[in-house]
Every structure is written in C-alpha cells, then in structure tokens.
Amino acid sequence: MDDDTEIRALIGAHFEGMRWGPETEPDWDRFRQDFMPEAILLGAARPVTVRSLETFVDRMEAVARANLHSFEEHTKGMQILRFGNIAVVLAMSELLENGADVSHDISGYLLVKSEGRWSIAAHAWDQAGEGKPVPDALW
C-alpha cells in the first residue's frame, strides 16, 4: 500500500475497537495499537484537558460506558496533508449512542511514520452542530 492508502486505512478503522453494546465489549488493545505509546488526546470539552492514551481509556471505561449502553463511531470522510514521514488528517465521524442518538464530530490527527508504520501521535476533536457544521469536503 502507498502512504495515503495506509493512512486512510488507519483512520478509517481507528474506532473499530472503541464500540460496545449489550453483548459486546470494547477492544481497547485494538484501539491502542493505532497510537504511539506517549500519544496525547484532546477532547472537545473546554477548557481543554490533555490526556494520555491510558487516561482516555480509563475515562471511557469509567464515565462513557457508565452512561452509554451502546456506542459506535465510524469515520465517514477525511482529508490528508502529508510530507515525508509526517501527516495531518482532518476527518469527520458519525457517532451512534444508545442505538438512537446520531451526532458528528471532526477529528484532527497528527501522524508519524516510524519503522515502516503510521501511528497517531496526537488526536484532537470537536463536536459538529449548530454554528459548527461539518465541512462539505468531509462528507
């Protein structure tokens, strides 16, 4: 695969491990494999809180799973800007919470390629909605 194809595959499948329902558990090891070990995650809440990958997973287990009986997130569109072994990706995802509530968010990813593999070094996101529509290029 060429680099852009590898990046599209990485980001396109990134949330597959972070889904759960009444009969399924999240696969946090699958989710972790997309990241560099010291990656940072920056959620939509403000003021922003920098979280490590492990802190994010712990929070999802303690807070999100306690409030959400089911959760799915799927990447729907993305734009890639790449130079050598670095890339920046802007991607839109569709979220399905409790089997009924649909929303969208936009993620910004900083990726690096090392030892022949692309990994996420940083991931930041914000919710789309009133006053912050999904850009046409990401549908």
C-alpha positions in Angstrom: 0.0 0.0 0.0 1.1 3.6 -0.6 1.2 6.0 2.3 -2.1 7.7 1.6 -3.8 4.3 1.4 -2.2 3.2 4.7 -3.3 6.4 6.4 -6.9 6.1 5.0 -7.0 2.5 6.3 -5.6 3.5 9.8 -8.0 6.4 10.3 -10.9 4.6 8.6 -10.7 1.7 11.0 -9.5 3.7 14.0 -12.7 3.5 16.1 -13.4 -0.2 15.5 -12.0 -1.2 18.9 -14.0 1.6 20.7 -17.5 0.2 20.3 -19.7 -1.6 22.8 -23.3 -2.8 23.3 -25.3 -5.1 25.4 -23.5 -8.1 24.1 -20.1 -6.6 23.1 -17.2 -5.2 24.9 -14.7 -2.6 23.6 -11.4 -3.9 22.4 -9.1 -1.4 24.0 -6.0 -3.3 22.8 -7.2 -2.9 19.2 -7.8 0.8 19.9 -4.4 1.3 21.5 -2.5 -0.2 18.6 -3.2 2.9 16.4 -1.3 5.2 18.7 2.3 5.9 19.7 2.7 4.9 23.3 3.0 8.6 24.5 0.3 10.0 22.3 -1.9 12.8 23.6 -5.7 13.1 23.2 -7.5 16.4 23.4 -11.3 16.2 23.7 -14.0 18.6 22.7 -14.7 19.9 26.2 -13.3 23.4 27.1 -11.1 24.3 28.7 -9.1 21.6 27.0 -7.6 18.8 29.0 -4.6 16.9 27.7 -5.0 13.2 28.3 -2.6 10.3 27.8 -3.9 7.3 25.9 -4.3 5.3 29.2 -6.1 8.2 30.9 -8.5 8.4 28.0 -9.2 4.7 28.0 -9.8 4.7 31.8 -12.2 7.7 31.5 -14.1 5.9 28.7 -14.5 2.9 30.9 -15.5 4.9 34.0 -17.7 7.7 32.5 -18.8 6.9 29.0 -19.6 3.2 29.5 -21.5 4.1 32.7 -23.7 6.5 30.8 -23.9 4.8 27.4 -25.4 1.4 26.9 -24.1 1.2 23.4 -21.6 3.3 21.3 -20.3 3.2 17.8 -18.2 5.7 15.9 -17.4 5.5 12.1 -15.1 7.7 10.1 -17.1 9.0 7.1 -14.7 11.4 5.3 -11.2 12.7 5.5 -8.6 15.0 4.1 -4.8 14.1 4.3 -1.9 16.5 4.1 1.4 14.6 4.0 5.1 15.3 3.7 7.6 12.5 4.1 7.1 10.8 7.4 4.5 13.2 8.8 0.9 13.7 8.1 -2.0 15.8 9.3 -5.5 14.4 8.8 -8.9 16.1 9.3 -11.7 13.5 9.5 -15.4 13.5 10.1 -17.0 10.7 12.2 -20.6 9.7 12.8 -21.4 8.6 16.3 -24.3 6.4 17.3 -25.1 6.5 21.1 -27.6 4.1 22.7 -28.7 2.9 19.3 -30.6 6.1 18.5 -28.7 9.4 19.1 -26.7 10.3 16.0 -24.1 13.1 16.1 -20.9 14.1 14.2 -17.5 15.2 15.2 -14.4 16.4 13.4 -11.0 15.0 14.4 -7.6 16.3 13.8 -4.8 13.8 13.8 -1.0 14.2 13.8 0.5 11.1 12.3 4.1 9.9 12.1 5.7 7.1 10.2 8.4 5.1 12.0 9.8 1.7 11.3 7.5 1.4 8.3 4.3 2.1 10.1 2.0 5.1 10.5 0.9 5.9 14.1 -1.2 8.6 15.8 1.0 11.0 17.8 -1.9 13.3 18.7 -5.7 13.3 18.3 -7.9 16.3 18.9 -11.7 16.6 18.2 -14.7 18.9 18.4 -18.4 18.3 18.0 -20.2 19.5 14.9 -23.5 21.1 15.3 -25.3 24.4 15.3 -22.8 27.1 14.3 -20.2 24.4 13.5 -21.4 22.4 10.6 -19.4 19.5 9.0 -17.3 20.9 6.2 -18.6 19.8 2.8 -15.2 18.3 1.9 -15.6 15.8 4.8 -18.9 14.3 3.8 
